[in-house]
Amino acid sequence: MVVRGVDLSLAKGDFLLVGGPNGGGKSTLLRTLLGVLPTLAGERRTDSGLRLGWVPQQVPLDPRYPLDAQDVVRMGLWVPGRLLRGRRGEERLAALAALERVGMADRAGRLFGELSGGQQQRVLLARALARRPNVLLLDEPTSGVDAGAVESLRELLADLNGEGMAVAMVTHQPAPWLGLATAALRVGHGEARPVPPYELHAESVAASGAHA
Amino acid sequence: MSDFELYYELFGLSFWASLAVGAVLPLVGALLFLRREAFLGVAVPQFSAAGLAGGLWLLPLFPAATAEFLEHGHPPMLYMLPFASGGALLALAAFGRPAGGRPAPAPEGRLAGGFALAVALELVFLARAPAGANLAETLLRGEILLLDIHGFEALLATTLAVLMFLVACRRTVLLSAFDPEQSAALGQPRVAIERGLLLATGLAVGAGVMTVGPVLVFGLLFLPPLAARALAPRLGAFLTLVLVFGLLSVLLAWPASLLLDLPYGPAVALMAAVTWGVAELARRLLRSAPRARAATR
């Protein structure tokens, strides 16, 4: 999917919602912001001090694969330049602190593949936070998550955003984030268009009504 | 001279070569597992064997290699390695995840077709290379070759280079296998490292196929990681156990091969399978013990 007309910037304290129909190019846009996909025209400019945090929708994994929650979070600290030897003690403490922040410290030793969808999501969020990012990208963080977990995530993101972290989130359910969003982008039919956040919400409500 | 000394005199270099292959191939297999590309284990060694057969077919075009073949009964390993590794690389490029790409469903149809093509090519090449057919059949049966010092050096250099790459780049390799997008978020040079991994896999499989045959490569790529997965609680322990089980399989296969007069390659695969069975049994026992204690309370 090619998305045209993207003109956006993320600065300290911004909270961007990205919505639109399925297959419209939302994830393509997010992956381009992440640097996984190249821009076909135009450019993607970043500050030298950029530290990206990434929370995918899910990571498909064999449940018996021997990766525990702490292993997954420590992967968030594997930055280039420390390929030969990581500082294990330091990594462990940072990973546990990040798990504590998302309320998963008591499950640090549990196999990642055996955690529920919501718990996996929190571990992936801890992995993103372990590096103390200044920009956080999230892909459908509330997909398959119960209302309590959505509320916890909303409180956590409100704190982080209040501390100055910029957030960009792809979501089909804009409602929980309307109080935090500073901007919104509607991506569909190969085009990206800035819209007021409540318009995304109204479209989402209309779409659920149409499916009901 | 004792039996042991006689065996060592004959198979000493091959013994050390088997340890090198036994250390590297299971680690490569573990990474293929993590990348959800274990299905490649079917095609890659077969393509490597076809490449090797192609090398034997083209042997008359290379007079120096032909002369060595006539003198020692097999071409120099440095001649065979590019063909065996080239075949493996071709399969990796055709069926594997592109460097920097996302995990994709296994291409079963193409893989099955490719496997049939590789078998056909191997047989055609061998039919056209009668001078090399015996050697190739020996390899396919998994009979370990009597390595000369040059062959041993080539194999050792290849496996050491692969091992050093895997150790030095393990974090990028592991992370891009588990979650390529997170690797990008951290700014890791994942495309270059993944291309390096493809090359390392091709070299390791090529070295294994031309040394002890595709049967050993099949066995060593995936059985030790399966055994390690049964017991390892964490990633670090998993990689250590993969190495231990790989080395254990090649070591146990030596007495099995020499005392029972079995071809070495199948003996390695059998020992690796036994190790896997024991590991699965141990996992079940370890899981059921706490339950049984709880039930008796």
Interface residues (C-beta under 8 A of the other chain):
Chain A: R31 L34 G35 V36 L52 G53 W54 P56 V59 P60 L61 D62 R64 Y65 P66 L67 D68 D71 M75 G76 W78 V79 P80 R82 L83 L84 G86 G109 R127 A128 R131 L137
Chain B: F33 L34 R36 G100 P103 A168 C169 R170 R171 T172 L174 L175 F178 D179 P180 E181 Q182 A184 A185 L186 G187 Q188 P189 A228 R229 A232 P233 R234 L235 A237 F238
